Amino acid sequence: MQITKLTRRQMLIGAGGVTAVVGSGGLWLGLRRVNAMLFRRPVVRAQAFAPSVYLAVATSGEVVIWLTKSEMGQGVSTALPMLVADEMDADWHQVRVEQAISGPEFDYGNQFTVASSSVAGEWIQLRRAGATARAMLISAAARQWGISADLCYARDGWVVRHDADSRLSFGALAEAAADEWAPIRPQLKSPAQFHLIGQRVPRVDSSVKSTGAARYGQDHLPPGVRYAVIARSPVPGGKLASVDEAAARQVKGVVDVLKLSNGIAVVADNTWAAMKGRDALVLEWQHADATASMTDLDHQLLEALSAPQAIVAAEQGQVDVRATSFSADYQLPYLAHMCMEPMNCTAEIGSGRCTVWVPTQSPQGARATAARVAALPEENVTVHTTYLGGGFGRRAGQDFVAEAVELASRLEGPVSVVWSRQDDLRHAYYRPATAHRLSAPLGEDGLPSQWLHRIATSEYGVVRTDKAPMTASMGGHPVPYQVPAQRLDWVGVPGPLRTTIWRSVGYSYNTFAIESFVDELAHAAQQDPIAYRLALLNENPLLAQCLSRVAELSQWSTRPGLGVAVHSFGGTHVALVLQVEVSAGVVAAHRAWCVIDCGTVVNPDTVEAQVEGGICDGLSAALFGKVEVMEGEVTQTNFHQYPLARMCDMPSVEVAIVASSRPPSGVGEAALPGVAPALANAAFALTGQRVRRLPFADHDWSLPD
């Protein structure tokens, strides 16, 4: 049998540009379905050399790297391309980063940006993509020189000969490299060989964001776009009973008023006309239940802590629920995401296709939603992800995408649905309100012999009775401490608001309860809070190391008003100390020290920025954060009623990153969970007042005599 060797380029030409070829038992078709092979799948690009969906090299020497995650301020548009460029040995100054489009042309794998997983999840795959390209470029150069590839190496956009003063640029090799075979297992660099990873590389989005050139959702508007705002039920789940739209249609610039599945939309030539038109609508809503208030929900959550029945969410060892224990209750309210850019989405449907422009954390989720709403196959939908003006989990939702696509299906031309700040606060999805009861008997050494944690969470709609939601146990079990028996119980309580993930998800409320409770145990045992924690961390050396180091940085034993909290967010370990002051009856954070062990660090600047941002968000929630509900409606409308931490509220922050050779772990959410308990513990150390219910703004503060 004759065997014919085909180069990658010949194979692509023969397949008409299709990246997966059926042949030899469907081998290539099989590879197409394996996400791990994306780093070595050839694609058709405008550039000469495109060994995978992630990168391409032009004959000019420019290296284009496609960003497969959403940039919402966390720095992935720099960190992820750094992984490719480092392994490729590209010249960073010749790298251009493009946002990946979610559509039928290319399969980028999972584009969902959530759970601080971008760098950790792409650590190997993107490095393999770069290493594959490097190997093919070196092979092309070796072929031209007529030598073994072992006698060549890549550096800063060039392939260099070991045995001679000769080199070829990536651009000069691009066309030849496209004809080389890709290695099945490309050789990855050792940490000692990294030239970008671990360096303070300036962010690629800094310039456009500093100059106002960055394009967010409302900046990506196709020609002929019209604008729409939507009147929604003030009570979630309410239905439109009647509408008088006559006055709205008289507003100059309004072109249509349309009923939608979730309300009524006013479409206009500009956003101002659309908003004025909505204000002119005369609406009557029908609500199934419009009596709920936060006072009622708070009471119900606390009652649920004593309910005779609960779902065991997680357990290790044997917990005796009848044991006499030290016990404390904690409570946290609903929280809004309050992204600086309110929700928005632009959509256009025509010729059997749907195109969406949206700041989203879930491009593939947006694509599936658009296909469902437009009644189109997914291969007929393309989603363009823009910069996100904040995400925090809110932009993992698809409600704003569904609205835009539903409107686009009824209009000719593109339509942009715009949410006002009031819409964004009053018609959103929220972090659940929760209550916690923690109990632990103390031995003669003052340490807990078992651990029982019951959590009650607000649930919208039908409360499940089969198992606890995953988010309720995140950060709640197992606790990072050496306690032989641990159990987490869960009770769901019907709540008036729809809920979703919020920055750090369950860690944001479970860590507050756990670290506040550990501080109370230390006080009851008359032991130093850090020494007490260290005694419980014998089997958690990485977290113990962070705790010991933050004690040194903060000069724990010499400064007044200090509070500590530790936790492990996935594989990331964090220890945080806050120092507080009390002035005019207000608690303020004065200084903060944070030690973080997040494995191998790609860009230290990004890690430090995310720690600082997490502390800022955590302070906003701890000091002020609370969504109020009255008669089923959110009562707040803007920042004057839902304040965020300002510059005057921020402490000075010192960040120490633990050197590590472990693979990278998440950073974006890791610093936030410890802020509220560290603040509460510091306030107790200074004033003797224990905060068990957030936010701090609900408490009166005074220094002891």
C-alpha positions as a printed Julia matrix, in Angstrom:
705×3 Matrix{Float64}:
   0.0    0.0    0.0
   1.36   3.41  -0.96
   1.53   5.96   1.85
   1.48   9.64   0.96
   2.71  12.2    3.46
   0.67  15.43   3.53
   1.8   18.63   5.13
  -0.65  20.5    7.3
  -1.11  23.11   4.58
  -1.84  20.49   1.91
  -4.31  18.78   4.18
  -6.17  22.04   4.84
  -6.28  22.96   1.15
  -7.6   19.54   0.24
 -10.25  19.79   2.94
 -11.4   23.22   1.75
 -10.22  24.92   4.91
 -12.09  22.55   7.25
 -10.03  21.92  10.34
 -11.26  18.39  11.01
 -10.93  15.77   8.31
 -12.75  12.46   8.29
 -10.32   9.74   7.26
  -8.22   6.88   8.6
 -10.98   5.77  10.91
 -12.1    9.35  11.67
  -8.91  10.22  13.55
  -9.01  13.95  12.85
 -12.74  14.13  13.5
 -12.04  12.57  16.87
  -9.32  15.07  17.64
 -11.68  17.91  16.81
 -13.81  16.9   19.75
 -11.0   16.81  22.26
 -10.54  20.17  23.95
  -7.01  19.29  25.03
  -5.94  19.12  21.37
  -6.87  22.71  20.58
  -3.26  23.78  21.03
  -2.16  21.74  17.99
  -5.12  21.97  15.61
  -4.34  23.92  12.41
  -6.77  26.64  11.35
  -7.14  29.02   8.42
  -6.21  32.6    9.26
  -5.15  35.62   7.27
  -1.64  35.22   8.69
   0.84  32.81   7.1
   1.31  30.5   10.09
  -1.61  29.51  12.33
  -0.79  26.25  14.1
  -3.8   26.49  16.44
  -6.83  28.62  17.22
  -4.84  30.55  19.79
  -2.13  32.21  17.72
  -0.87  33.13  14.28
   2.37  34.58  12.91
   2.4   37.03  10.01
   5.29  37.39   7.56
   5.86  40.81   9.12
   6.78  39.06  12.36
   3.66  40.17  14.19
   2.3   37.48  16.52
  -1.45  37.58  17.05
  -2.78  35.82  20.15
  -6.51  35.32  20.6
  -7.92  35.91  24.08
 -10.45  33.19  24.87
 -11.63  34.62  28.2
 -13.44  37.86  29.07
 -11.41  40.86  30.21
 -13.29  42.54  33.04
 -10.4   44.24  34.78
  -8.7   41.14  36.16
  -5.87  41.26  33.62
  -6.4   38.08  31.6
  -5.85  39.98  28.33
  -2.22  40.23  29.46
  -1.68  37.11  31.57
  -3.04  34.55  29.11
  -1.11  35.86  26.07
   2.0   35.88  28.28
   1.69  32.1   28.61
   1.66  31.65  24.84
   4.36  34.21  24.11
   6.72  32.89  26.77
   6.62  29.3   25.55
   6.84  30.51  21.97
   9.8   32.77  22.77
   8.05  35.58  20.95
   9.1   39.22  21.14
   6.42  40.69  23.43
   6.64  44.0   21.59
   5.47  42.25  18.43
   2.48  40.59  20.1
  -1.05  41.81  19.36
  -3.97  40.49  21.4
  -7.38  39.95  19.79
 -10.6   38.99  21.55
 -11.86  35.59  20.46
 -15.3   35.53  18.84
 -17.78  32.83  19.81
 -19.1   31.56  16.51
 -19.07  28.68  14.05
 -15.67  29.48  12.49
 -13.39  28.51  15.37
 -13.66  26.29  18.42
 -11.8   27.98  21.28
 -12.91  25.5   23.9
 -14.49  26.72  27.13
 -14.72  30.54  27.11
 -16.62  30.84  30.41
 -14.81  33.31  32.68
 -15.71  32.48  36.25
 -14.36  31.2   39.58
 -10.92  32.79  39.15
 -10.1   29.93  36.81
  -8.69  31.59  33.68
  -4.94  31.32  34.27
  -5.18  28.12  36.29
  -7.42  26.47  33.71
  -5.38  27.51  30.67
  -1.93  27.13  32.24
  -0.96  23.98  30.36
  -3.04  24.33  27.22
  -1.85  27.8   26.24
   1.75  26.96  27.02
   1.44  23.9   24.79
   0.09  26.1   22.02
   3.14  28.35  22.29
   5.55  25.44  22.58
   4.03  23.81  19.49
   4.51  26.97  17.46
   8.09  27.31  18.71
   8.92  23.72  17.73
   7.49  24.2   14.24
   9.39  27.46  13.71
  12.63  25.85  14.86
  11.99  22.87  12.59
  11.44  25.2    9.63
  14.69  27.05  10.32
  16.64  23.81  10.75
  15.3   22.56   7.41
  16.46  25.76   5.67
  19.91  25.48   7.24
  20.1   21.74   6.62
  20.9   20.95  10.24
  19.26  19.17  13.15
  16.62  21.09  15.09
  18.63  20.27  18.23
  21.22  22.79  17.03
  18.68  25.66  17.08
  16.8   27.6   19.7
  14.23  30.43  19.77
  14.65  33.79  21.44
  12.65  37.05  21.27
  11.05  36.37  17.89
  14.09  34.75  16.25
  15.37  31.23  15.67
  19.12  31.12  16.32
  21.8   28.57  15.44
  23.98  27.27  18.25
  26.95  26.6   16.0
  26.98  29.75  13.87
  26.23  33.44  13.95
  22.96  33.0   12.03
  19.34  33.68  12.84
  15.95  33.87  11.12
  12.98  35.91  12.28
   9.61  34.35  13.04
   8.15  36.4   10.2
  10.68  35.07   7.7
   9.9   31.52   8.83
   6.11  31.83   9.01
   5.26  30.34   5.62
   7.75  27.49   5.93
   6.64  26.69   9.48
   3.1   26.11   8.24
   4.39  23.07   6.32
   6.05  21.48   9.38
   4.57  18.7   11.48
   3.34  19.66  14.91
   4.84  17.71  17.82
   2.31  15.56  19.66
   3.86  16.41  23.04
   5.74  19.68  22.74
   8.51  20.24  25.26
   7.44  22.84  27.83
   9.92  25.14  29.52
  11.12  24.74  33.05
  10.46  27.72  35.34
  14.14  28.69  35.07
  13.64  29.21  31.32
  10.69  31.61  31.6
  11.39  35.08  30.25
   7.91  36.63  30.6
   6.12  34.52  33.2
   6.81  36.0   36.62
   7.73  39.44  35.27
   5.9   42.73  35.81
   4.65  43.1   32.26
   2.53  46.23  31.61
  -1.08  45.36  30.87
  -2.04  45.42  27.21
  -5.34  47.14  28.01
  -3.84  49.96  30.1
  -3.32  52.37  27.22
  -6.78  52.09  25.64
  -8.47  52.31  29.01
  -6.39  55.31  30.07
  -7.09  57.2   26.85
 -10.77  56.32  26.56
 -10.21  54.24  23.43
 -11.34  50.96  25.06
 -14.56  49.67  23.58
 -17.19  48.39  25.98
 -20.65  47.09  25.2
 -22.16  50.43  24.28
 -19.18  51.31  22.1
 -19.64  48.36  19.71
 -22.68  49.63  17.86
 -23.32  48.65  14.23
 -24.64  51.21  11.72
 -28.34  51.93  11.94
 -28.64  50.82  15.54
 -31.66  51.82  17.57
 -31.86  51.93  21.34
 -34.32  50.34  23.72
 -35.05  50.51  27.42
 -37.45  48.13  29.1
 -40.05  48.66  31.8
 -39.9   45.58  34.02
 -42.06  44.44  36.92
 -40.89  46.08  40.15
 -41.56  42.73  41.86
 -39.72  39.73  40.38
 -42.12  37.47  38.52
 -44.82  40.11  38.13
 -46.9   40.33  34.95
 -48.02  43.35  32.96
 -51.75  43.83  33.59
 -52.34  46.94  31.45
 -50.44  49.69  29.65
 -51.25  53.07  28.17
 -48.47  53.84  25.7
 -49.99  56.88  23.98
 -47.82  59.46  25.79
 -44.68  57.42  25.21
 -45.26  57.35  21.46
 -45.49  61.14  21.45
 -41.93  61.55  22.77
 -39.67  62.86  20.02
 -37.33  60.12  18.84
 -39.49  57.17  19.97
 -40.11  54.81  17.06
 -41.97  51.91  18.67
 -43.37  50.43  21.87
 -43.33  46.64  22.06
 -44.55  44.14  24.64
 -41.94  41.54  25.6
 -42.02  38.38  27.64
 -40.63  40.24  30.66
 -42.12  43.72  30.24
 -42.53  46.44  27.65
 -39.8   48.04  25.55
 -39.58  51.58  24.24
 -37.46  51.76  21.08
 -35.99  55.09  20.0
 -33.31  56.8   17.94
 -31.3   57.58  21.09
 -31.13  56.47  24.7
 -32.52  59.73  26.07
 -35.7   59.44  24.01
 -36.07  55.78  24.95
 -35.79  56.59  28.65
 -38.17  59.54  28.43
 -40.6   57.36  26.53
 -40.46  54.7   29.21
 -41.1   57.34  31.87
 -44.25  58.32  29.96
 -45.74  54.81  30.02
 -48.75  54.29  32.29
 -48.35  50.76  33.64
 -50.21  48.42  35.95
 -48.53  45.27  37.21
 -50.01  42.11  38.64
 -47.96  40.5   41.39
 -48.51  37.07  42.87
 -46.92  38.17  46.16
 -45.92  41.73  46.95
 -45.68  41.55  50.73
 -42.11  40.39  51.28
 -39.73  42.58  53.26
 -36.18  42.18  54.54
 -37.44  42.26  58.12
 -39.59  39.2   57.45
 -36.79  37.39  55.61
 -34.22  38.12  58.32
 -36.57  36.62  60.89
 -37.25  33.55  58.74
 -33.56  32.92  58.14
 -32.84  33.03  61.87
 -35.78  30.73  62.58
 -34.43  28.25  60.03
 -31.28  27.87  62.13
 -33.43  26.12  64.74
 -35.55  24.09  62.3
 -35.83  20.4   63.29
 -34.94  19.23  59.79
 -32.01  20.21  57.61
 -30.13  18.76  54.66
 -26.65  17.51  55.46
 -24.58  19.28  52.79
 -21.23  17.77  53.79
 -19.77  15.75  56.66
 -16.54  14.12  57.72
 -16.16  12.18  60.92
 -19.01  11.72  63.39
 -20.55  14.93  64.75
 -22.57  14.68  67.97
 -25.28  17.33  67.6
 -26.2   16.95  71.29
 -22.77  17.9   72.58
 -22.59  21.01  74.75
 -20.95  23.62  72.59
 -19.93  27.22  72.28
 -22.32  28.68  69.69
 -22.82  31.9   67.72
 -25.14  33.15  64.97
 -24.18  35.36  62.03
 -26.23  37.07  59.36
 -25.5   38.63  55.96
 -27.87  40.51  53.62
 -28.58  40.39  49.92
 -25.86  42.1   47.88
 -25.95  43.66  44.41
 -23.03  43.45  41.97
 -23.08  47.15  41.02
 -20.76  46.84  38.02
 -19.59  50.26  36.91
 -20.99  49.49  33.45
 -24.7   48.63  33.73
 -26.01  45.64  31.77
 -26.38  46.07  28.02
 -26.52  44.02  24.85
 -26.82  44.71  21.12
 -28.29  42.2   18.7
 -29.12  41.99  15.02
 -31.04  39.28  13.16
 -31.19  38.98   9.4
 -30.82  36.44   6.6
 -31.2   33.59   9.05
 -28.32  34.73  11.24
 -28.01  36.43  14.62
 -25.08  38.61  15.69
 -24.66  39.75  19.27
 -22.28  42.34  20.77
 -22.2   42.02  24.55
 -19.97  42.4   27.61
 -20.39  38.86  28.93
 -18.56  36.36  31.11
 -20.16  33.52  29.14
 -19.89  33.96  25.36
 -21.04  30.41  24.73
 -23.94  30.83  27.13
 -24.89  34.02  25.29
 -24.69  32.16  22.01
 -26.95  29.36  23.25
 -29.43  31.89  24.67
 -29.5   33.86  21.43
 -30.09  30.69  19.41
 -32.96  29.64  21.66
 -34.68  33.03  21.68
 -34.21  33.59  17.94
 -35.18  29.98  17.11
 -31.96  29.51  15.15
 -29.31  26.79  15.19
 -26.25  27.79  17.22
 -24.05  27.65  14.14
 -26.03  30.64  12.85
 -25.19  32.77  15.89
 -22.03  34.84  16.45
 -21.19  36.54  19.74
 -18.66  39.38  19.92
 -17.38  39.8   23.49
 -16.44  43.37  24.39
 -14.54  44.72  27.36
 -16.57  44.3   30.56
 -16.97  47.23  32.92
 -16.98  44.81  35.84
 -18.46  41.34  36.01
 -18.3   39.8   39.52
 -20.59  36.95  38.39
 -23.46  39.17  37.24
 -22.39  38.99  33.6
 -22.48  35.21  33.72
 -26.26  35.68  33.42
 -28.15  35.82  30.14
 -31.25  37.9   30.93
 -29.95  41.0   29.16
 -28.92  38.91  26.13
 -32.38  37.34  25.88
 -34.01  40.77  25.95
 -31.9   42.14  23.1
 -32.36  39.07  20.91
 -36.13  39.0   21.52
 -36.35  42.63  20.43
 -34.06  42.07  17.44
 -36.32  39.25  16.25
 -39.19  41.75  15.99
 -37.32  44.68  14.47
 -35.42  45.3   11.27
 -31.8   46.2   11.9
 -29.74  46.15  15.1
 -31.09  47.14  18.49
 -29.17  47.94  21.66
 -30.89  47.28  24.98
 -29.57  49.65  27.64
 -30.07  49.29  31.37
 -29.95  52.39  33.55
 -28.24  52.32  36.93
 -31.69  52.08  38.51
 -32.54  49.08  36.32
 -29.25  47.48  37.23
 -29.88  47.77  40.96
 -33.61  47.06  41.11
 -34.08  44.32  38.48
 -30.94  42.24  38.9
 -29.91  38.93  40.37
 -28.31  39.16  43.82
 -26.07  37.37  46.27
 -28.35  35.39  48.61
 -29.15  36.6   52.09
 -27.85  34.07  54.61
 -27.84  33.16  58.29
 -25.33  30.89  60.03
 -25.11  29.04  63.31
 -21.74  27.61  64.27
 -21.24  25.32  67.26
 -18.13  23.69  68.67
 -17.32  22.09  72.04
 -13.9   23.09  73.36
 -11.45  20.65  74.9
  -9.13  21.3   77.8
  -6.64  22.85  75.39
  -9.31  25.29  74.22
  -9.44  23.78  70.73
 -12.66  22.49  69.13
 -13.2   18.73  69.15
 -15.92  18.94  66.5
 -17.51  21.53  64.23
 -21.17  22.02  63.31
 -22.22  24.72  60.86
 -25.81  25.3   59.8
 -26.44  27.73  56.97
 -29.82  29.08  55.87
 -29.96  30.77  52.46
 -32.66  32.72  50.67
 -34.0   30.8   47.66
 -36.14  32.31  44.9
 -39.05  30.21  43.71
 -39.47  26.61  44.82
 -37.04  25.66  47.59
 -35.28  22.38  46.88
 -35.62  19.55  49.34
 -33.26  16.95  47.87
 -29.81  18.46  48.27
 -28.05  21.68  49.21
 -26.98  24.08  46.46
 -23.28  23.85  45.66
 -22.81  27.56  46.33
 -24.0   27.19  49.93
 -21.13  24.9   50.83
 -18.38  26.76  48.94
 -15.93  27.86  51.61
 -18.08  26.21  54.26
 -16.72  22.69  54.13
 -14.21  21.47  54.88
 -12.9   24.18  57.17
  -9.15  24.73  56.76
  -8.51  23.75  60.36
  -7.66  20.41  61.92
 -10.99  19.46  63.5
 -11.65  15.69  63.53
 -15.41  15.85  62.98
 -17.11  18.47  60.79
 -20.62  18.85  59.43
 -22.38  21.44  57.3
 -26.2   21.53  57.32
 -28.36  23.58  54.97
 -31.88  24.96  55.09
 -33.51  26.88  52.24
 -35.86  29.77  52.95
 -38.17  31.29  50.3
 -36.93  34.77  49.4
 -38.31  37.6   47.25
 -35.26  38.14  45.0
 -33.59  36.09  42.3
 -30.06  35.1   43.21
 -26.84  34.25  41.42
 -23.1   34.03  42.0
 -21.33  37.07  43.45
 -17.6   37.65  43.66
 -16.14  34.66  45.59
 -19.62  33.05  45.73
 -20.2   31.08  48.97
 -16.8   32.04  50.34
 -18.05  35.61  50.74
 -20.53  34.65  53.46
 -19.17  31.35  54.81
 -15.71  32.79  55.49
 -17.25  35.66  57.46
 -19.08  33.21  59.73
 -16.17  30.78  60.08
 -13.39  33.29  60.72
 -15.54  35.36  63.08
 -16.4   32.2   64.99
 -12.77  31.04  65.22
 -11.92  34.44  66.66
 -14.68  34.02  69.23
 -13.35  30.55  70.11
  -9.87  32.01  70.63
 -11.32  34.69  72.9
 -13.32  32.09  74.85
 -10.14  30.02  75.25
  -8.23  33.17  76.27
  -5.68  32.62  73.52
  -4.14  34.92  70.94
  -6.16  34.72  67.69
  -3.13  34.0   65.49
  -1.54  31.5   67.89
  -4.94  29.8   68.18
  -5.26  29.44  64.42
  -1.71  28.18  64.04
  -2.46  25.44  66.56
  -5.31  24.33  64.29
  -3.26  24.47  61.08
  -0.78  21.67  61.74
  -2.01  19.82  58.65
  -2.24  22.92  56.46
   1.37  24.15  56.2
   0.81  26.48  53.23
  -1.93  28.42  54.98
   0.03  28.37  58.23
   3.01  29.87  56.39
   0.84  32.7   55.09
  -0.51  33.32  58.58
   2.92  33.42  60.19
   4.2   35.81  57.56
   1.26  38.2   57.82
   1.78  38.29  61.59
   5.34  39.48  60.99
   4.36  42.05  58.35
   1.63  43.59  60.49
   3.7   43.51  63.69
   0.75  41.7   65.21
   1.85  41.82  68.83
   2.61  45.55  68.93
  -0.21  47.34  67.07
  -3.7   48.05  68.45
  -6.96  47.38  66.6
  -5.8   44.41  64.52
  -7.99  41.6   63.24
  -7.05  38.52  61.25
  -8.74  36.09  58.88
  -7.42  33.19  56.81
  -8.94  30.93  54.19
  -8.09  28.76  51.22
  -9.91  29.64  48.01
  -9.45  26.5   45.97
  -5.69  26.11  45.73
  -4.99  29.71  46.79
  -4.13  30.43  50.41
  -4.69  33.87  51.93
  -3.97  35.47  55.29
  -5.21  39.0   55.91
  -4.75  41.43  58.78
  -6.69  44.7   59.0
  -6.14  47.56  61.4
  -9.17  49.69  62.23
  -9.82  53.06  63.77
 -13.03  54.46  65.25
 -13.84  58.13  64.78
 -17.15  59.92  65.28
 -18.92  56.61  65.77
 -17.64  55.15  62.48
 -15.3   52.2   61.99
 -12.65  52.77  59.31
  -9.98  50.46  57.94
  -6.6   52.11  58.4
  -4.05  49.55  57.16
  -4.14  46.13  55.51
  -1.54  43.4   55.11
  -2.21  40.44  52.87
  -0.07  37.37  52.22
  -1.17  35.22  49.29
   0.12  31.9   47.99
  -1.36  31.42  44.53
   1.22  29.05  43.08
   3.33  30.2   40.15
   2.73  33.9   39.5
   2.35  34.96  35.87
   2.29  38.73  36.45
   2.92  40.07  39.97
   1.29  43.41  39.11
  -1.96  41.64  38.3
  -1.9   39.63  41.51
  -1.31  42.73  43.62
  -4.03  44.66  41.78
  -6.53  41.85  42.31
  -5.72  41.65  46.02
  -6.21  45.41  46.34
  -9.43  45.27  44.34
 -10.71  42.35  46.39
 -10.05  44.25  49.6
 -11.91  47.26  48.19
 -14.93  45.14  47.21
 -14.84  43.33  50.52
 -14.85  46.64  52.4
 -17.78  47.92  50.33
 -19.8   44.85  51.27
 -18.75  44.77  54.92
 -19.17  48.48  55.61
 -22.23  49.38  53.53
 -23.53  46.51  51.39
 -27.22  45.71  51.83
 -30.11  45.38  49.38
 -33.36  46.49  51.01
 -36.74  44.98  50.09
 -40.17  46.36  50.9
 -43.44  44.89  49.59
 -41.47  42.68  47.26
 -39.5   45.54  45.65
 -35.89  46.62  45.95
 -36.14  50.1   47.44
 -32.71  51.47  46.5
 -32.12  53.12  43.15
 -28.51  54.31  42.94
 -25.15  54.76  44.68
 -26.52  57.29  47.15
 -28.58  54.47  48.69
 -26.17  51.64  47.92
 -22.72  53.16  48.51
 -19.42  51.58  47.55
 -16.07  52.17  49.24
 -14.42  55.38  48.07
 -10.8   56.44  48.19
 -11.27  57.82  51.7
 -12.49  54.39  52.85
  -9.47  52.49  51.53
  -6.64  51.53  53.86
  -3.03  51.42  52.77
  -2.45  47.89  51.48
   0.74  45.84  51.63
   0.73  42.63  49.58
   3.26  39.83  49.94
   3.25  37.02  47.38
   4.66  33.68  48.5
   7.17  32.25  46.03
   5.93  28.9   44.78
   6.63  26.34  42.08
   3.09  24.94  42.18
   0.87  25.53  39.13
  -1.03  28.83  39.36
  -4.34  29.0   41.19
  -7.1   31.6   41.25
  -6.49  35.21  42.29
  -9.44  37.38  41.21
 -11.74  36.43  44.08
  -9.27  35.12  46.63
  -8.66  38.27  48.72
 -12.29  39.26  49.23
 -13.68  36.62  51.64
 -11.34  37.46  54.51
 -12.07  41.19  54.56
 -15.37  41.2   56.48
 -14.22  38.85  59.26
 -10.82  40.55  59.6
 -12.64  43.88  59.89
 -15.08  42.5   62.47
 -12.3   40.87  64.46
 -10.29  44.1   64.42
 -13.32  46.08  65.56
 -13.76  43.66  68.47
 -10.09  43.96  69.42
 -10.4   47.75  69.52
 -13.92  48.27  70.93
 -14.97  45.0   72.54
 -18.07  44.98  70.31
 -18.6   41.81  68.27
 -20.18  42.21  64.82
 -22.26  39.21  63.89
 -24.54  40.91  61.44
 -23.43  42.87  58.38
 -23.11  45.62  57.27
 -21.13  47.72  59.76
 -23.23  50.77  58.84
 -26.15  49.24  60.77
 -24.18  49.43  64.04
 -23.42  52.31  66.38
 -19.77  52.46  67.38
 -17.99  54.0   70.29
 -14.66  53.39  71.95
 -14.71  51.81  75.42
 -14.05  54.11  78.35
